[in-house]
Amino acid sequence: MISMATGGNIIVAWIVVAHRKMRTVTNYFLLNLTIADLLLADFNAIFNFVYLLGSHWPFASVYCTISNFIAYLTVSTSVFSIAALSVDRYMAIVRPLSPRMSKKTALLVTALIWLSGILLALPTLLYSTTRTYHYAIGGDRTLCYLRWPNGRLSEDDYIYNVFFLIFTYIIPVVAMAITYTKMGLVLWGSRAIGETTDHQRNIVLSKRRVVRMLIAVALAFTICWLPYHVYFIYTYHQPEILQTDYIQHVYLVFYWLAMSNSTYNPVVYYCMNTR
C-alpha cells in the first residue's frame, strides 16, 4: 500500500509540475492533495505500521511528535483540498458568470489550507510524548501518545478528536454533498434552450468527466475514513467492547482502510482523466 501510494503520487506530482499545460487551478489542488498523501504514506504510515505491529514505539520521542503532527496535518490538508476542488467546480458550473479563481488565488487558498491544517494539528506538537513500561516478560514497551496538561487522557483525547472530526469530516462531507448535488442537477438535469452545438455538447461532456472524477475522489475519502471515525466514537461510549476478542484486529482493519485512501487517488485520475 505504501509503495503504491508513494509511486502513484510521485507520478501525479511530476505530471502537474513538469508539464505547463497541466498547471490549472484544479490540478493545483490535486497536487496539494498528492503532497499530503505522500507525507502521510512515507512519514507516518510506515512508522505506525511498525508501532502497531509490535505495540512498541522504537523511533524516539522526537519522531513520535513529528509522526503525530504529520498524521493530523495531512488528513486536514487532504480534506480541505478536496473541499476546495468542489467549491472551484461549483463556481465554474453552477455560477458560470462569476469570476473564475485565478492561479494566484489558488496558491493563496493552498497556503491557507496548510495553515489551517497546522493550527488543527498544533496540539500534537505541544503534547505528543513517549512513555516506557518495563515488563518482566517481553522486555520494555514504549508508547507514543498525547499527554494532556490536566492528565485526563481519555476525555481530552475524545474532545480533541470530536472537534477534529467535525472540522475535517462532517462539515466538509456535508458541504461536498451539497455542492456536487447542485452540480449534478446542472450537468445532468438541465436541458439547453434551443439548438445545441457540438462545441456546447463537448464542453458539457468535459465538465461531466471532471465532476465524475472529483466525486470519486470525495467518495473514496468519505468511505475510507467513516469506519475509523465510527469506531472511535463507539468505543468511547461503549468501552467494554475493547475487552472482546479480535477487537484489535477490527481496529487495524479500520485504521488501514483509512490510511489506504492515499493510494486510490492516482488510480482514480488514471482511470477517469485522459490527460
Secondary structure by P-SEA (a helix, b strand, c coil): caaaaaaaaaaaaaaaaaccccccaaaaaaaaaaaaaaaaacccaaaaaaaaacccccccaaaaaaaaaaaaaaaaaaaaaaaaaaaaaaaaccccccccccaaaaaaaaaaaaaaaaaaacccccccbbbbbbbccccbbbbbcccccccaaaaaaaaaaaaaaaaccaaaaaaaaaaaaaaaaaaccccccccccaaaaaaaaaaaaaaaaaaaaaaaaaaaaaaaaaaaaaaaaccccccccaaaaaaaaaaaaaaaccccaaaaaaacccc
